[in-house]
């Protein structure tokens, strides 16, 4: 290498280092952090699908605030009508990636809930912030939480219907887990239906369901419209649980690895920005309330993203475990144990017949190395361990160490 070549290489490293040091909150770099040489994104415009839910915020804000430009890409958020539509558009390439249910990605990878396709989780988008709502009719009859619902259903034998948003998704798993914790078998004691999130309140209003599990702001909307009450929050089922992810196909990552990394870094920047201050959260709520995104009023979105909850029956509380988008990077790391947990529940409820290769699948789907590269670009710290330990509402402890035994340990199952 000549002295001239060495100087050019030094200059390039200096430019990259300077760009990477640009602040995340305003004053974004004028050229991409990795816009030089072989690290340049292969695809500069990416279409990311989302469902009208509060937790689509980091994808939306990455575009609105220009965090995408910092990494040499342009993110176009694409509003979708159902999770099945999101699944199909990711698989057929109409979407580059999506804000998507964790369990949906694993379901598609396993060939349940749709055609089998190798999938990729690039990062976790949020923890917490979902809920289970019961109809006003049930609440008026005294069924307001898990224990009273179980008592009511035992005393009043009839057909019960509960809704989730996708058969292998997070909301289905929270609903099933919660019902089972109170001795209600979701596969035997009630009918389970699938309803897209924005349609939940309308379906509850006309009596199509006794309860549902869905993301915000639709539980808050049910209370505001007088058709439902909040029986339990998802964070009371599992504190800091995994929820939505930035998901795509394995083929897409293989074809556009630099774009995948840049996209992840941009959404990671937006996640940090949202959680940085109350004013940022307020701006986020105002932004996503628009018709082009969630299409509801700000007063439905804002309280619960600040942890200010009401159950619709006069009880109010400040919840420290509200929806989190960043939490110093702890939210966003794609823990292997998080992905494995959904597989254990798919096995529990008979969605898969045999125990899968829990760890092997999680290592294949959760792109930890790519996430670490994106986190380095965004200057976000990364946890040392790829597993984490959590205690759920029924007292069971999940740590990812023996998934087969964990999946078989539940008394209430399919």
C-alpha positions in Angstrom: 0.0 0.0 0.0 1.4 3.4 -1.0 1.5 6.4 1.4 -1.2 8.0 -0.8 -3.4 4.9 -0.4 -2.8 4.9 3.4 -3.8 8.6 3.6 -7.0 7.9 1.7 -7.8 5.0 4.0 -7.2 7.1 7.1 -9.4 9.9 5.7 -12.2 7.4 5.0 -12.0 6.0 8.6 -12.0 9.6 10.0 -15.1 10.4 8.0 -16.9 7.3 9.1 -15.9 7.9 12.7 -17.1 11.5 12.6 -20.4 10.6 11.1 -21.0 7.8 13.7 -20.4 10.3 16.5 -23.1 12.6 15.3 -25.8 13.2 17.9 -29.0 11.2 17.8 -31.3 14.0 18.8 -31.0 16.7 16.1 -28.1 17.8 14.0 -28.2 14.5 12.1 -25.2 13.7 10.0 -25.4 15.1 6.5 -24.0 11.9 5.0 -24.7 8.3 6.1 -22.8 6.7 8.9 -21.9 3.8 6.7 -22.3 5.4 3.3 -18.7 4.7 2.2 -17.2 1.7 0.4 -18.6 -1.8 0.8 -20.8 -0.9 3.8 -23.1 1.4 1.7 -26.8 0.2 1.8 -27.5 -1.9 -1.2 -31.1 -0.6 -1.3 -31.7 3.0 -0.3 -35.5 3.0 -0.1 -37.2 0.6 2.2 -40.9 0.0 2.7 -41.8 -1.0 6.3 -45.3 -2.3 7.0 -47.1 -1.4 10.2 -50.5 -2.0 11.8 -52.3 1.0 13.4 -51.1 0.5 17.0 -49.2 2.8 19.4 -46.1 0.5 19.1 -45.6 1.3 15.4 -44.2 4.6 16.7 -40.5 3.9 16.3 -40.9 3.0 12.6 -43.0 6.1 12.0 -40.7 8.4 13.9 -37.6 7.0 12.2 -39.1 8.3 8.9 -40.7 11.5 10.3 -37.6 12.7 12.3 -35.1 11.8 9.6 -33.2 9.2 11.5 -33.2 7.0 8.3 -31.2 9.7 6.4 -28.4 9.4 8.9 -27.8 5.9 7.7 -28.2 6.5 4.0 -31.7 5.1 3.5 -35.3 6.4 3.2 -37.9 4.6 5.2 -41.5 4.6 3.9 -44.0 3.4 6.5 -46.8 1.4 4.9 -50.1 1.2 6.8 -51.6 -2.3 6.6 -55.0 -3.6 7.5 -54.3 -7.0 9.2 -51.4 -9.1 10.4 -52.3 -11.7 7.8 -51.8 -9.0 5.2 -48.4 -8.1 6.7 -47.4 -11.7 6.7 -48.3 -12.2 3.0 -46.6 -8.9 1.9 -43.4 -9.7 3.7 -43.3 -13.2 2.2 -44.0 -12.0 -1.4 -41.7 -9.0 -1.2 -44.2 -6.2 -1.4 -42.8 -5.1 2.0 -39.1 -5.0 2.8 -39.8 -5.4 6.5 -42.5 -4.8 9.1 -43.4 -3.8 12.6 -44.8 -7.2 13.4 -45.9 -9.6 16.1 -43.0 -11.6 17.6 -45.0 -14.8 17.5 -46.1 -14.3 13.9 -42.5 -14.3 12.7 -41.8 -17.6 14.5 -45.0 -19.1 13.3 -44.2 -18.4 9.7 -40.7 -19.7 10.2 -42.2 -23.0 11.6 -44.8 -23.2 8.8 -47.8 -22.5 11.1 -50.1 -19.6 10.6 -49.2 -19.5 6.9 -46.8 -20.8 4.3 -43.4 -21.8 5.7 -40.6 -19.2 5.0 -37.3 -18.6 6.7 -37.6 -15.4 8.7 -35.5 -12.9 10.5 -35.9 -10.8 13.7 -33.7 -7.8 13.4 -34.6 -6.1 16.7 -37.3 -5.9 19.3 -39.4 -2.8 18.9 -41.1 -2.6 22.3 -41.9 -4.2 25.7 -45.2 -4.0 27.5 -48.2 -1.9 26.6 -50.9 -4.4 25.5 -54.0 -5.4 27.5 -56.9 -7.8 27.7 -60.3 -6.1 27.6 -63.6 -7.6 28.8 -67.0 -6.5 27.5 -69.0 -4.0 29.5 -71.7 -6.7 29.8 -69.3 -9.1 31.5 -68.0 -6.3 33.7 -71.6 -5.3 34.7 -72.2 -8.9 35.7 -69.1 -8.8 38.0 -66.4 -10.4 35.7 -63.7 -7.8 35.9 -60.5 -9.8 36.2 -59.1 -13.3 35.8 -60.5 -14.7 39.1 -64.0 -13.2 38.7 -64.2 -14.2 35.0 -63.4 -17.8 35.8 -66.0 -17.8 38.6 -68.6 -16.2 36.2 -67.9 -18.7 33.4 -68.1 -21.6 35.8 -71.5 -20.4 37.1 -72.9 -19.3 33.7 -72.6 -22.1 31.2 -72.9 -20.7 27.6 -70.7 -20.1 24.6 -67.9 -17.6 25.2 -65.9 -15.9 22.4 -62.6 -14.1 22.8 -60.6 -12.4 20.1 -56.9 -12.2 19.4 -55.1 -10.6 16.5 -53.2 -13.6 14.9 -53.2 -17.3 15.8 -49.4 -17.5 16.6 -49.0 -13.9 17.6 -48.3 -12.2 20.9 -51.9 -11.2 21.7 -53.0 -14.8 21.3 -50.3 -16.0 23.6 -51.0 -13.4 26.3 -54.7 -14.2 26.1 -54.3 -17.9 26.3 -51.7 -17.7 29.1 -53.9 -15.4 31.2 -57.0 -17.5 30.8 -55.1 -20.6 31.6 -53.6 -19.0 34.8 -57.1 -18.9 36.1 -58.0 -22.4 35.1 -59.8 -21.5 31.8 -58.7 -23.6 28.9 -58.8 -21.4 25.8 -59.0 -24.4 23.5 -61.9 -26.1 25.3 -63.8 -23.5 27.3 -64.3 -20.8 24.8 -64.2 -20.0 21.1 -61.1 -18.1 19.9 -61.4 -15.8 16.8 -59.0 -13.6 14.9 -59.8 -9.9 14.5 -57.5 -7.1 13.1 -56.6 -4.6 15.9 -58.4 -1.6 14.5 -61.6 -3.6 14.3 -61.6 -4.8 17.9 -63.7 -2.0 19.4 -66.3 -2.2 16.7 -66.7 -5.9 17.1 -67.0 -5.6 20.9 -69.6 -2.9 20.4 -71.9 -5.1 18.4 -71.4 -8.1 20.8 -69.2 -10.3 18.6 -66.9 -11.1 21.6 -66.8 -11.3 25.3 -63.2 -10.1 25.5 -60.1 -9.6 23.5 -56.4 -9.1 23.7 -55.0 -6.3 21.6 -52.4 -3.5 21.6 -53.0 0.1 22.5 -54.7 2.4 21.9 -57.6 0.0 21.3 -58.1 -1.0 24.9 -58.2 2.6 25.9 -60.6 3.3 23.1 -62.9 0.5 24.3 -63.1 2.3 27.7 -63.6 5.7 26.1 -66.4 4.3 23.9 -68.0 2.6 26.9 -67.9 -0.9 25.4 -65.1 -2.6 27.4 -63.0 -2.5 30.5 -59.3 -3.4 31.0 -59.1 -6.6 33.0 -55.3 -7.0 32.9 -52.3 -5.4 31.2 -49.8 -7.5 29.4 -47.0 -6.2 31.7 -48.9 -7.8 34.6 -48.8 -11.1 32.8 -45.1 -10.7 32.1 -43.1 -7.6 33.1 -41.1 -6.2 30.2 -42.3 -8.9 27.9 -41.2 -9.0 24.2 -43.9 -7.7 21.9 -43.4 -6.3 18.3 -40.2 -6.8 16.4 -38.7 -5.5 13.2 -39.1 -8.5 11.1 -38.3 -9.6 7.5 -37.4 -12.7 5.6 -34.0 -14.4 5.8 -33.6 -14.1 2.0 -34.1 -10.3 2.3 -31.3 -10.0 4.9 -29.0 -12.1 2.8 -29.6 -9.9 -0.3 -29.5 -6.6 1.5 -27.3 -7.0 4.7 -26.1 -3.4 4.8 -29.6 -2.1 4.3 -30.9 -4.4 7.1 -28.2 -3.0 9.4 -28.9 0.6 8.4 -32.7 0.1 8.8 -32.2 -1.4 12.3 -29.9 1.4 13.4 -32.5 4.0 12.2 -35.3 2.4 14.1 -33.0 2.0 17.1 -32.3 5.8 17.0 -36.0 6.5 16.9 -36.6 4.2 19.9 -34.1 6.0 21.9 -35.5 9.4 20.9 -39.1 8.4 22.0 -38.0 7.3 25.4 -35.7 10.2 26.0 -38.2 12.7 27.3 -41.9 13.4 28.0 -41.9 16.0 25.3 -40.7 13.5 22.8 -43.4 11.1 23.8 -46.0 13.8 23.4 -44.7 14.7 20.0 -44.8 11.0 19.1 -48.4 10.7 20.2 -49.4 13.7 18.2 -47.7 12.3 15.1 -49.0 8.8 15.2 -52.6 9.9 16.0 -52.9 11.2 12.4 -55.2 9.5 10.0 -52.3 8.1 8.0 -51.0 6.2 11.0 -53.2 5.1 14.0 -56.2 7.3 13.1 -57.5 8.2 16.6 -57.4 11.1 19.0 -54.2 12.0 20.9 -56.1 11.7 24.3 -56.6 8.0 23.6 -52.9 7.4 22.9 -51.1 9.7 25.3 -52.1 8.6 28.9 -51.0 4.9 28.6 -47.7 5.7 26.9 -46.9 7.8 30.0 -48.1 5.0 32.3 -51.3 6.6 33.4 -53.9 3.8 33.4 -57.6 3.6 34.1 -59.6 0.3 34.0 -63.0 1.8 33.0 -64.5 1.0 36.4 -63.1 4.0 38.4 -59.7 2.6 39.2 -56.7 4.6 38.1 -53.0 4.0 38.6 -49.5 4.9 37.5 -47.8 1.9 36.0 -44.0 2.0 36.0 -44.0 -0.9 33.4 -45.7 1.0 30.6 -44.8 0.6 27.0 -41.1 1.0 26.5 -39.3 1.5 23.2 -35.7 1.7 24.4 -34.9 1.5 28.1 -31.1 1.9 27.5 -31.2 -0.7 24.8 -32.6 -3.5 26.9 -35.9 -3.4 25.0 -34.3 -3.8 21.6 -31.9 -6.7 22.0 -33.3 -9.8 20.3 -32.8 -12.2 23.2 -32.8 -15.8 22.1 -35.0 -16.8 25.1 -37.7 -14.4 23.9 -38.1 -16.1 20.6 -37.9 -19.5 22.2 -40.7 -18.7 24.6 -43.2 -18.3 21.8 -42.2 -21.7 20.5 -42.9 -23.2 23.9 -46.4 -21.7 23.8 -47.0 -22.9 20.2 -46.2 -26.4 21.5 -48.3 -26.0 24.6 -51.4 -25.1 22.6 -50.9 -27.7 19.9 -49.9 -25.4 17.1 -46.9 -27.6 16.6 -47.1 -31.3 17.4 -43.5 -32.1 18.3 -41.0 -30.2 20.3 -39.0 -28.1 17.8 -35.3 -27.3 17.9 -35.9 -24.4 20.3 -32.4 -23.0 20.5 -31.5 -23.8 16.9 -34.5 -21.9 15.5 -33.9 -18.9 17.8 -30.3 -18.7 16.7 -31.4 -18.8 13.1 -34.2 -16.3 13.3 -32.8 -13.7 15.8 -30.0 -11.9 14.0 -27.9 -11.0 17.1 -24.7 -10.3 15.1 -26.5 -7.9 12.8 -28.2 -6.2 15.7 -24.8 -5.7 17.4 -23.4 -4.0 14.3 -26.5 -1.7 14.2 -26.2 -1.0 17.9 -22.5 -0.1 17.4 -23.5 2.3 14.7 -26.1 3.9 16.9 -23.9 3.8 19.9 -26.2 1.7 22.0 -25.0 -0.7 24.6 -25.6 -4.4 24.2 -26.5 -6.9 27.0 -23.8 -9.5 27.7 -26.2 -12.5 27.8 -28.4 -13.8 25.0 -30.9 -15.2 27.5 -32.9 -13.5 30.2 -34.9 -14.7 33.1 -38.5 -13.6 33.8 -41.3 -14.6 36.2 -44.8 -14.7 34.8 -48.2 -14.2 36.3 -48.7 -17.8 37.3 -45.4 -17.9 39.1 -43.5 -19.9 36.5 -40.0 -18.8 35.7 -38.7 -18.7 32.1 -35.0 -18.6 31.5 -34.7 -20.5 28.2 -32.5 -23.3 29.7 -34.9 -26.2 29.3 -37.6 -25.2 26.8 -38.9 -28.8 26.3 -39.6 -29.3 30.0 -41.0 -25.8 30.3 -43.5 -26.4 27.5 -44.6 -29.7 29.1 -44.9 -28.2 32.6 -48.3 -26.5 32.3 -51.4 -28.2 33.7 -53.7 -26.3 31.4 -52.8 -27.0 27.8 -54.3 -28.2 24.5 
